[in-house]
Amino acid sequence: MKARHLLIPMFLLLITANAQAAPLPWKLDTKHSGLYFDVKHIFATLRGHFSDYEATLSIDTDTLSLSACRFTVQTQSLDTFNRKRDTHLRSAEFFDTGTHPTMTFQSSKILTKGGNRYLIEGDLTIRGITKRISAPFTFHGVKPNPFKKSQNVTGFTTQFTINRLDFQVGNGKFHEMGVIDKEVDITLSMEALR
């Protein structure tokens, strides 16, 4: 009987400890974040961005390895500052935005690499094709929002490269012609609020 009474407070302590360890939600500040891509066109590097995206962020800023994130990007929102090119990129030959209106990233693991450097692993889905990727990122810390002292701001930057042909973004024709590279550099500069 005494053993049962001892188990109850131990169980309550375990629940409390787990609740305290759960990462807190942060809200992505899309007005002060950016999702960019760069690709070589013959000799020049062309830059584009996606303007419509959202994220679910569960971030433990003390122990980032306990954190998780999910990004959803509206492919129709791509912009390379050239209307004709953007229409071509939205077509079935590239992003096929009519059939695949979103692309997503779901994290599975975050590894510490020393200092403020980390490695995030997860599943990237483009055009319905999912590949496991890993990307290094820098954690910029947490500070009070200069405009609203009761609110905290955190920030991250990541840069990584994908092969667009792995996701059937293009059929390889322009790469073989030496016009558009198959490698695409992705940059995500992010602020989040709580």
Order of alpha helices (4+ residues) and beta strands (2+ residues): alpha-beta-beta-beta-beta-beta-beta-alpha-beta-beta-beta-beta-alpha-beta
